[in-house]
Amino acid sequence: MKLVRFGEPGREKPGIVDGSGTIRDLSGVVPDITGELLGSGLDRLRGLDPATLPAAPAGARIGPCLARVGHFIAVGLNYADHAAETGAAIPSEPILFSKAPSCVVGPNDDVMIPKGSTKLDWEIEIAIVIGRPASYVHANNALDYVAGYCICNDVSERAFQQERGGQWIKGKSAPTFGPLGPWLVTPDEIPDVQNLAMWLDVNGERMQTGSTGTMIFDCAQLISYTSHFMALEPGDVITTGTPPGVGLGKKPEPRFLKAGDVMTLGIERLGEQRQRVVPFDG
């Protein structure tokens, strides 16, 4: 299944994508796409014929594919070539940090430059959405705890992240720094999550080209590892790191986002996103 949420911010309705690519309204069946639904209600959606549901309004905004994200966990330096371009050592264990759930927005919503930002950067990533409580799980069965996968643009403010002391969360959590979607794709639609092409362009220029196959720690390892430090719950998200090509690593000089720039990005089988960079509003 491809689950989706559509409508104005804060008033999104749940939806499902039918075989022709049409979004069908699920609001008569479930109230929203939440951790609670992922934990107990997905089976009743599998028996639905989407063609029997009303279509979403044409041109409706696509919201984040999951409502009320729980813990938004991120993984740093999980591609060897990305670590190399940033001058960092390849980690011996996954580097975990958090993004504030309040940064989550829709896949095509504007990305806002926060106050004081000087080094705004992009990161195409595949995100794991947890569907079952997971604690001390083994990597051999870790994927059994996955409700689905989606695209995440792990938008980053590098000066906040690297030059302001403390943890990376400060450079990863501003409002609009977590576009998720367009779809939450269930695992049965993805034959091999470790063999998906991914890409990101800025203003039509290719910046990142990669594959989930080059992760240092794969999705199963990340779920298992994380579950040994915290209890994972349905609706938690783990975004798994980015391939090379970020602005920070550009040579001879880093390149960062500015107002008016447009990011387009996609992952095989998971769809595409598009965000325009706008000045701080407030």
C-alpha positions as a printed Julia matrix, in Angstrom:
282×3 Matrix{Float64}:
   0.0     0.0     0.0
   0.89    3.61   -0.51
  -0.67    5.66    2.27
  -0.87    9.43    2.01
  -2.35   12.45    3.76
  -3.88   15.35    1.86
  -5.41   18.73    2.62
  -4.48   21.97    4.34
  -1.89   21.96    7.14
  -3.44   20.73   10.36
  -6.56   19.5     8.55
  -5.13   16.64    6.49
  -7.22   13.6     5.67
  -5.89   10.06    5.31
  -5.68    8.56    1.84
  -4.52    5.58   -0.14
  -3.07    5.56   -3.67
  -4.89    3.25   -6.08
  -3.39    1.31   -8.98
  -3.77    4.24  -11.36
  -2.04    6.7    -9.03
  -5.25    8.38   -7.88
  -5.44    9.34   -4.21
  -8.54    7.89   -2.55
 -10.06    9.35    0.61
  -9.76    7.02    3.62
 -11.39    9.37    6.13
 -14.59    7.3     6.13
 -12.55    4.25    7.17
  -9.85    5.57    9.55
  -9.42    8.98   11.21
  -5.78    9.5    10.18
  -2.45    7.82    9.43
  -1.02    7.61   12.95
   1.19    5.36   15.02
  -1.94    3.85   16.53
  -3.21    2.87   13.08
   0.17    1.46   12.08
   0.31   -0.58   15.26
  -3.09   -2.2    15.01
  -5.11   -1.15   11.96
  -3.15   -1.77    8.78
  -4.62   -5.23    8.23
  -8.14   -3.86    7.8
  -6.89   -1.53    5.07
  -5.35   -4.39    3.1
  -8.75   -5.82    2.25
 -10.11   -2.55    0.87
 -10.75   -1.95   -2.82
  -9.48    1.63   -3.22
 -11.67    2.08   -6.31
 -14.73    2.04   -4.03
 -13.49    5.11   -2.14
 -14.02    8.73   -3.19
 -11.14   10.45   -4.95
  -9.3    13.27   -3.22
  -9.87   16.74   -4.69
  -7.72   17.39   -7.74
  -4.64   19.41   -6.87
  -4.97   18.88   -3.12
  -1.87   19.63   -1.08
   0.03   16.53    0.04
   0.81   16.6     3.74
   3.41   14.62    5.71
   2.62   10.95    5.27
   2.4    10.34    9.02
   0.48   12.36   11.59
   1.92   13.01   15.05
   5.41   11.59   14.52
   6.69   10.16   17.79
  10.44   10.06   18.23
  12.2    11.42   15.12
  15.56    9.66   15.18
  18.31   10.36   12.67
  21.55    8.64   11.73
  24.72   10.53   10.91
  27.49    9.62    8.47
  25.89    6.36    7.35
  27.42    6.39    3.85
  31.2     6.05    3.64
  31.54    8.45    0.71
  29.47   11.08    2.54
  31.71   10.76    5.59
  34.73   11.23    3.35
  33.38   14.37    1.69
  32.78   15.99    5.1
  36.22   14.97    6.39
  34.77   12.68    9.07
  35.96    9.23   10.04
  33.78    6.26    9.11
  31.88    5.43   12.31
  32.37    2.08   14.02
  28.8     2.24   15.37
  25.76    4.17   14.14
  25.73    7.84   15.13
  22.26    8.62   16.49
  20.72   12.03   17.07
  17.22   13.48   17.06
  15.19   15.89   14.98
  12.34   17.7    16.72
   8.99   16.26   15.54
   7.8    19.86   15.14
  10.06   20.15   12.07
   7.88   17.74   10.05
   6.1    19.18    6.99
   4.67   17.92    3.74
   6.89   16.76    0.88
   6.22   19.82   -1.27
   5.91   22.48    1.43
   8.31   25.42    1.54
  11.52   25.1     3.55
  12.04   28.2     5.66
  15.45   29.71    6.38
  15.67   30.1    10.19
  16.84   33.3    11.87
  20.61   33.56   11.86
  21.1    30.83    9.25
  24.2    31.03    7.07
  24.77   27.41    5.98
  21.5    25.77    4.97
  22.0    22.33    3.42
  20.11   19.41    1.87
  20.16   15.64    2.52
  18.1    13.02    0.64
  17.36   10.06    2.94
  15.13    7.01    3.23
  13.17    6.97    6.48
  11.86    3.93    8.34
   8.47    4.19   10.06
   8.07    1.82   12.99
   4.84   -0.21   13.2
   5.31   -2.37   16.3
   6.85   -1.8    19.73
  10.52   -2.76   19.43
  13.0    -3.26   22.24
  16.23   -5.26   22.06
  15.3    -6.74   18.69
  17.76   -8.78   16.64
  18.8    -7.59   13.21
  17.62  -10.89   11.73
  13.99   -9.97   12.37
  14.21   -6.21   12.74
  12.4    -5.5     9.46
   9.32   -7.23   10.9
   8.85   -4.09   13.0
   8.59   -1.78    9.98
   5.22   -0.3     8.97
   6.64    1.38    5.91
   9.24    3.61    4.31
   9.19    7.19    3.03
  11.44    9.94    1.73
  12.93   12.41    4.19
  14.84   15.55    3.29
  17.01   15.94    6.39
  17.37   19.7     5.99
  20.35   20.91    8.01
  21.81   24.22    9.18
  25.5    23.42    9.3
  26.59   26.43   11.36
  24.02   25.55   14.02
  25.04   21.89   13.81
  28.81   22.27   13.91
  29.7    25.69   15.26
  27.27   26.31   18.11
  28.41   23.61   20.55
  26.53   20.62   21.86
  24.48   18.18   19.86
  23.49   18.06   16.17
  19.8    18.45   17.05
  20.24   22.23   17.01
  21.06   22.21   13.3
  18.41   19.66   12.36
  15.18   20.75   14.01
  14.01   24.17   12.81
  10.43   24.38   11.51
  10.15   22.82    8.0
  13.44   20.87    8.38
  11.69   17.48    8.07
   9.69   17.01    4.85
   8.22   13.47    4.89
   6.4    11.72    2.05
   4.7    11.87   -0.35
   3.74    8.32    0.54
   4.21    5.88    3.36
   4.98    2.72    1.38
   4.42   -0.63    3.09
   7.24   -3.19    2.9
   5.34   -5.54    0.58
   5.76   -2.95   -2.2
   9.56   -2.88   -1.84
  11.34   -6.1    -2.87
  14.72   -4.95   -1.48
  14.97   -1.82    0.65
  18.76   -2.01    0.34
  18.66   -1.6    -3.44
  16.85    1.68   -4.1
  18.21    4.52   -6.23
  18.06    8.02   -4.75
  18.78   11.51   -6.06
  18.5    15.23   -5.24
  18.68   18.32   -7.49
  18.96   22.01   -6.6
  17.55   24.34   -9.26
  17.66   21.45  -11.73
  21.33   20.65  -11.11
  22.08   17.14   -9.85
  23.72   17.28   -6.43
  23.22   13.81   -4.98
  23.09   10.43   -6.69
  23.19    7.33   -4.56
  21.7     4.02   -3.52
  20.51    2.55   -0.27
  22.84   -0.31   -1.12
  25.88    1.71   -0.01
  24.77    2.3     3.59
  27.39    1.44    6.21
  24.65    0.15    8.55
  21.56   -1.16    6.77
  17.95   -0.62    7.83
  17.74   -3.84    9.85
  20.96   -3.05   11.7
  19.77    0.48   12.49
  16.46   -0.71   13.93
  18.18   -3.36   16.02
  20.91   -1.01   17.25
  18.51    1.79   18.14
  16.2    -0.6    19.98
  19.03   -1.43   22.38
  19.13    2.18   23.59
  15.43    3.1    23.6
  12.02    1.53   23.22
  10.71    2.18   19.72
   6.97    2.71   19.35
   4.56    2.72   16.4
   4.84    6.09   14.69
   8.53    6.59   15.51
  10.67    7.51   12.5
  14.32    6.64   11.83
  15.86    8.58    8.97
  18.91    6.68    7.87
  21.59    9.01    6.56
  22.49   10.54    3.22
  24.74    9.66    0.26
  27.43   12.09   -0.94
  26.72   15.4    -2.62
  25.63   17.67    0.23
  26.41   21.36    0.03
  28.9    21.18    2.88
  31.07   18.79    0.87
  31.17   20.71   -2.41
  34.61   21.52   -3.78
  36.39   23.87   -4.06
  33.9    25.73   -1.85
  30.81   24.57    0.06
  27.49   25.54   -1.47
  24.48   26.37    0.65
  20.83   27.09   -0.01
  19.41   30.58   -0.4
  15.93   32.03   -0.74
  14.39   31.12   -4.08
  16.28   27.85   -4.52
  14.2    24.77   -5.36
  15.08   21.26   -4.2
  13.66   18.24   -6.03
  14.44   14.76   -4.77
  13.28   11.19   -5.07
  13.82    7.57   -4.13
  12.92    4.62   -6.31
   9.45    3.23   -5.39
   8.92    5.99   -2.79
   8.01    8.95   -5.02
   9.38   12.47   -5.22
   9.47   15.72   -3.24
   9.83   19.37   -4.23
  10.56   22.25   -1.84
  11.13   25.95   -2.41
  13.45   27.76    0.01
  11.87   30.88    1.52
  13.0    33.52    4.04
  12.01   33.31    7.69
   8.43   34.47    8.18
   7.73   35.68   11.69
